[in-house]
Amino acid sequence: MLFNSYVFIFLFLPATWLVWRAALALNQQRLGVAWLCLASLFFYGYWAWQYAPLLVLSLFINYVLGQRLAAPSGPAARRLLLGAGLFTFTYRGFDRFTAGDHAERIADDIWSPADGEVRSPIYADGYVYFTQCADLRCYSLRTTPSGLTSTRSYRWWTGSGWNSDRSRRQQVEVGTGHPGGNPSIVRLKNGVYAMADTEAGVVSGIGYLWVAPHPWGPWSQAAPFLMPDCPVRGCYGLNLHPEASTATSLRISYATGEHDPNVRVTDVRIQLDPAGRWISAR
């Protein structure tokens, strides 16, 4: 359920607020809190109800740990309980990187707001490459798989090489168009790199494709294509699927913002320069 969807604005939000206010008016604060908890579970389960039991289990465990922390106990016991309630970020499945498949973005917790969002990881030649796009500018950085959890191991593309000094980074060349903050970047079977997004990452009915000989570019001019079955307000969240693509078509999935179903898949017919200098879509 999206915050800008009709079901949230005209159904979920008014119903939740009205019942909450009614509980307060009747001096039934506990009932109101219980209602908010149920509404929250419904909100998160609306997207994928299969994960609702996991959320309930997580809430129960954290509630029990919180109660134990609030009870009188020694420092050692408190530290043990606190550690039990913390999640540990691990990076599993490096084979997904080395196979060249589309990988999940690295956890945001290792980057500060000043660093910006670092996304779109892809493995090539012993490194994991990332693309950082903001304010219609994109930059490339890389690290080794073993250095993923340390920002000190990352190096920025300077236009002629790689350097740890962020101030020396150079903007990645993009022929036309502007990818958004989280473009999909993959390596195709012929070794060419492809990138997909809407213009500036905004909701749209038109997607764009770029190709490049390297993960850091230079990226070709954008090839626009229509995304079938997009609602009036458009689609977003494009993902390339190289394992299901061929030399003449690219499989692309995207979100419609609608519920049931909310993801569409299309095969875009393409013509591609083997050197990764240009692409056309039809």
C-alpha positions in Angstrom: 0.0 0.0 0.0 1.6 3.3 -1.1 1.0 6.5 0.7 -0.2 8.2 -2.5 -2.6 5.4 -3.4 -6.4 5.9 -3.3 -6.9 3.0 -0.9 -4.5 4.6 1.6 -5.8 8.1 1.3 -9.6 7.5 1.1 -10.0 4.2 3.0 -7.1 3.2 5.3 -6.1 6.6 6.7 -9.6 7.9 7.4 -10.7 4.6 9.0 -7.6 4.4 11.2 -7.9 8.0 12.3 -11.6 7.9 13.1 -11.5 4.7 15.2 -8.4 6.0 17.1 -10.2 9.3 17.8 -13.4 7.5 18.9 -11.4 5.3 21.3 -9.8 8.4 22.9 -13.2 10.1 23.1 -14.5 7.1 25.0 -11.4 7.1 27.3 -10.3 3.8 25.9 -6.7 4.4 25.4 -5.7 0.7 25.5 -8.3 -0.1 22.9 -7.0 2.7 20.7 -3.4 1.4 21.0 -4.6 -2.1 20.2 -6.4 -0.7 17.1 -3.3 1.1 15.9 -1.3 -2.1 16.3 -3.8 -4.0 14.2 -3.9 -1.2 11.6 -0.1 -1.3 11.4 -0.1 -5.0 10.9 -2.7 -4.7 8.2 -0.7 -1.9 6.5 2.5 -3.9 6.3 0.7 -7.1 5.5 -1.3 -5.5 2.7 1.8 -5.6 0.4 2.7 -9.3 1.2 0.5 -10.9 3.9 2.9 -14.0 3.9 5.4 -11.9 6.0 2.8 -10.8 8.6 3.5 -13.8 11.0 7.2 -12.9 10.8 6.4 -9.3 11.8 4.3 -10.5 14.7 7.0 -12.8 15.9 9.6 -10.0 15.7 7.3 -7.7 17.7 6.7 -10.3 20.4 10.5 -11.0 20.8 11.3 -7.3 21.0 8.5 -6.7 23.5 9.7 -9.5 25.7 13.3 -8.2 25.5 12.1 -4.7 26.3 10.2 -5.9 29.4 13.3 -7.7 30.6 15.5 -4.7 30.0 13.1 -2.5 32.0 13.2 -4.9 34.9 15.9 -4.6 37.6 19.0 -6.5 36.5 22.8 -6.2 36.4 24.9 -4.5 33.7 26.0 -7.8 32.2 22.4 -9.1 31.8 21.4 -5.8 30.3 24.2 -5.9 27.7 23.3 -9.5 26.8 19.6 -8.6 26.3 20.5 -5.5 24.3 22.8 -7.5 22.1 20.0 -10.1 21.5 17.7 -7.4 20.3 20.1 -6.0 17.7 20.1 -7.1 14.1 23.5 -8.0 12.5 24.0 -6.9 8.9 25.7 -9.6 6.9 26.4 -9.8 3.2 25.5 -13.3 2.1 25.7 -14.9 -1.4 28.7 -13.3 -3.0 28.1 -15.8 -5.8 25.3 -13.5 -6.9 27.9 -10.8 -7.5 30.4 -13.0 -9.2 27.7 -14.5 -11.5 26.9 -11.0 -12.7 23.3 -11.1 -11.6 21.4 -8.1 -10.4 22.2 -7.8 -6.7 20.5 -6.2 -3.7 21.7 -2.8 -2.7 24.2 -2.6 0.2 22.7 -1.7 3.6 22.3 2.0 4.1 23.7 1.9 7.6 27.4 2.1 6.5 26.8 5.4 4.7 26.0 8.8 6.3 23.4 11.2 4.8 26.4 13.4 3.7 27.7 10.4 1.7 24.5 10.0 -0.2 22.8 6.8 -1.3 25.1 4.2 -2.8 23.2 1.7 -4.9 23.0 -0.4 -8.0 25.8 -2.9 -7.2 27.3 -5.2 -9.9 30.3 -7.4 -9.9 33.0 -7.3 -12.6 36.7 -8.1 -12.8 37.1 -8.8 -9.1 35.3 -5.6 -7.9 31.8 -4.7 -6.9 30.8 -1.4 -8.7 28.2 1.0 -7.5 26.4 4.0 -9.1 25.4 7.0 -7.1 23.0 9.3 -8.8 21.6 12.6 -7.3 20.6 16.0 -8.7 20.8 14.7 -12.2 24.5 13.7 -11.8 25.9 10.2 -11.5 29.2 8.9 -10.0 30.8 5.5 -9.9 32.7 3.8 -7.1 33.9 0.3 -6.4 35.4 -2.0 -3.8 36.4 -5.6 -3.4 33.8 -8.1 -2.2 35.7 -8.5 1.1 35.6 -4.7 1.6 31.9 -4.2 1.2 31.2 -3.4 4.9 34.0 -0.7 5.2 33.6 2.6 3.5 37.3 3.1 3.7 37.8 0.4 1.0 35.7 2.2 -1.6 37.3 4.1 -4.5 35.7 6.8 -6.7 36.0 7.1 -10.4 38.1 10.2 -11.2 37.8 10.1 -15.0 41.1 8.3 -15.5 41.4 6.0 -12.5 40.1 5.2 -9.0 40.8 7.2 -5.8 39.6 7.1 -2.2 39.3 10.9 -2.1 35.6 11.7 -2.7 36.5 15.3 -3.8 38.4 14.0 -6.8 35.5 12.0 -8.2 34.3 12.9 -11.7 30.8 12.7 -13.1 30.0 9.6 -15.1 29.3 10.3 -18.8 25.6 9.7 -19.8 24.8 10.4 -23.4 21.2 11.7 -22.9 18.6 11.5 -20.2 19.2 11.2 -16.4 18.8 8.0 -14.4 17.3 8.3 -10.9 18.8 7.4 -7.6 18.5 3.6 -8.0 18.9 2.5 -11.6 19.0 -1.2 -12.5 22.5 -2.1 -13.9 23.3 -5.5 -15.1 25.9 -7.3 -17.3 24.4 -8.9 -20.4 25.4 -12.2 -21.8 27.6 -10.5 -24.5 29.6 -8.7 -21.8 27.9 -5.3 -22.4 26.5 -3.4 -19.4 22.9 -2.2 -19.5 21.1 0.3 -17.3 17.3 1.0 -17.0 15.3 3.6 -15.3 12.7 6.3 -15.9 13.8 9.9 -16.4 15.3 11.1 -13.1 13.6 8.0 -11.5 10.2 9.7 -11.4 6.9 7.8 -12.0 6.3 7.6 -15.7 4.9 5.5 -18.5 8.2 5.6 -20.5 11.4 3.8 -19.5 14.9 4.4 -20.8 17.7 2.1 -21.6 21.5 2.8 -21.7 24.5 0.6 -22.5 28.2 0.9 -21.8 31.4 -1.1 -22.2 32.2 -0.7 -18.5 30.2 -0.4 -15.2 31.4 3.2 -14.9 30.4 4.1 -18.5 30.6 6.0 -20.7 26.8 5.4 -21.1 25.2 5.7 -24.4 22.3 7.9 -25.4 19.0 6.9 -23.9 16.7 4.6 -25.8 13.1 5.2 -24.7 10.4 2.4 -24.6 6.8 2.2 -23.5 5.9 0.2 -20.4 2.6 -1.7 -21.2 -0.3 -1.6 -18.7 1.0 1.4 -16.7 -1.8 3.3 -14.9 -2.3 7.0 -15.7 0.1 8.0 -13.0 2.8 5.8 -14.5 5.3 3.1 -13.3 8.5 3.0 -11.4 11.2 0.6 -10.0 12.5 -0.8 -13.2 14.6 -4.0 -13.0 16.6 -5.7 -15.8 16.7 -9.5 -16.0 19.7 -10.6 -18.0 19.1 -14.3 -17.3 15.8 -14.0 -19.3 17.1 -11.7 -22.0 18.5 -12.4 -25.5 20.6 -10.7 -28.0 17.5 -9.0 -29.5 15.3 -8.4 -26.4 15.6 -7.3 -22.8 13.3 -8.5 -20.1 12.3 -5.7 -17.8 10.0 -5.7 -14.7 8.5 -2.6 -13.1 6.0 -1.6 -10.4 2.6 -0.1 -11.3 1.7 1.1 -7.8 -1.5 -0.9 -8.1 -2.4 -3.8 -5.8 -2.9 -7.3 -7.2 -0.9 -7.4 -9.3 1.6 -4.5 -8.8 4.5 -5.8 -10.9 4.5 -6.1 -14.7 7.0 -7.8 -17.0 7.8 -7.0 -20.6 10.3 -8.0 -23.2 11.7 -4.9 -25.1 13.0 -5.6 -28.5 16.4 -4.0 -29.0 19.3 -3.4 -31.4 22.6 -3.3 -29.7 26.1 -2.3 -30.6 28.4 -5.2 -29.5 30.9 -2.7 -28.1 28.3 -1.1 -25.9 28.3 2.3 -27.6 24.6 2.5 -28.6 21.2 0.8 -28.2 17.8 1.3 -29.8 14.5 0.0 -28.5 11.2 -0.7 -30.3 
